[in-house]
Amino acid sequence: MAIRIVKTDAPKEKVSADKLGFGKVFSDHMFMMEYEDGQWKDPRIVPFGNLSLHPASTVFHYGAEIFEGLKAYRRDDGGVQLFRPEENIRRMNNSAERMCLPQIDEKLFMEALETLVRIDESWVPSAPGTSLYLRPFLFGNDPFLGVHTVQTAEFLIIASPVGSYYKEGLQPVSIMIETEDVRAVRGGTGYAKCGGNYGASFRAGKKAEEKGYSQVLWLDGVERKYIEEVGAMNVMFQIGDEIVTPALTGSILPGVTRKSCIQLLKDEGYKVSERLLSAEELKDACRSGALKEAWGCGTAAVVSPIGHLMMDDEVFTINNNEIGAVTQHLYDTLTGIQWGRIADTRGWIHKID
Ligand SMILES: *Cc1c(COP(=O)(O)O)cnc(C)c1O
């Protein structure tokens, strides 16, 4: 299916790198197409702008929405590249399956990403740590209120130049274990990247913020015993000489950054375990000094060191509230590959030029 292109006749002013922040500025174009009568129609790039939707549209009432997040990186030689985009495409279709939303042809999806990045190439910033964040999203758009699986849907990709996540170096964050709310349960939508998971997480996030913590550490929704994720990132711990990350039990989002960290660490000979990790085990490891490092990982931050961990009113300090060697190494290696300063030996880089 050919992608139709309608270019804007009113390109916007670019915003300087220090004023970008995250997800506040948008490029000149967006990709969109509609699903109707069992097929996707009219894939096109159009000027970025507002949507007009029926007030009964399924997405507003029953939360039929999924999304993805990946970045286009500017190399030192001026070229532009994506990091493992096929992982995001596959995950989006897994999320769609869970939510009874239509599948997207993988080749068309990739072409849509490439075409949008090419057309808005001048929006890929070049200052250190900056990138063009790509946000594909898909929602049910039936114009009636009956509870039903979706017959019509809309798929869009918007692009937002984003600033460096770390303006003053990698600062460790403080997080607290959430013991009341849960993010997801097995059999639910935890492994799908759907907006509804976020809606359900805001209350705990707000409570943590009020107490001076930047994120919550989620426990599993069934036994409320096992560590799952931190805020909207996957989480990893170095306990003794073992790197531990919660196993993908169905309620955890399978992060591309998580998968990449595991691969890098294994390739370098680290012992990496994907397994159940209880809050009790983590507390014991804090007390005994076995917990060496802890970090969150996700596309936006790459890795985010955890300096303080609050569990049941006890606050533990990790690695002196400083970034640890493994966390720093992962950050340097991943960002090195993403921005093209370290050779990609694993086929993770998808060049746009
Ligand atoms: C997107 C997301 C992540 C991180 O996934 P990446 O592919 O590494 O960006 C982790 N947890 C949740 C809940 C997410 O939505």
The ligand as an SDF file (V2000), in Angstrom:
LIG
                    3D

 15 15  0  0  0  0  0  0  0  0999 V2000
    7.1040    1.3530   27.6360 C   0  0  0  0  0  0  0  0  0  0  0  0
    7.1640    0.7960   29.0060 C   0  0  0  0  0  0  0  0  0  0  0  0
    8.3680    0.2510   29.5330 C   0  0  0  0  0  0  0  0  0  0  0  0
    9.7050    0.3180   28.8440 C   0  0  0  0  0  0  0  0  0  0  0  0
    9.7430   -0.2820   27.6030 O   0  0  0  0  0  0  0  0  0  0  0  0
   10.8780    0.1190   26.5520 P   0  0  0  0  0  0  0  0  0  0  0  0
   10.5290   -0.6790   25.3630 O   0  0  0  0  0  0  0  0  0  0  0  0
   12.1720   -0.2440   27.1440 O   0  0  0  0  0  0  0  0  0  0  0  0
   10.7630    1.5910   26.3370 O   0  0  0  0  0  0  0  0  0  0  0  0
    8.3030   -0.3480   30.7870 C   0  0  0  0  0  0  0  0  0  0  0  0
    7.1570   -0.3720   31.4990 N   0  0  0  0  0  0  0  0  0  0  0  0
    6.0050    0.1610   31.0270 C   0  0  0  0  0  0  0  0  0  0  0  0
    4.7770    0.0940   31.8590 C   0  0  0  0  0  0  0  0  0  0  0  0
    5.9850    0.7700   29.7720 C   0  0  0  0  0  0  0  0  0  0  0  0
    4.8420    1.3070   29.3320 O   0  0  0  0  0  0  0  0  0  0  0  0
  1  2  1  0
  2  3  1  0
  2 14  2  0
  3  4  1  0
  3 10  2  0
  4  5  1  0
  5  6  1  0
  6  7  2  0
  6  8  1  0
  6  9  1  0
 10 11  1  0
 11 12  2  0
 12 13  1  0
 12 14  1  0
 14 15  1  0
M  END
$$$$
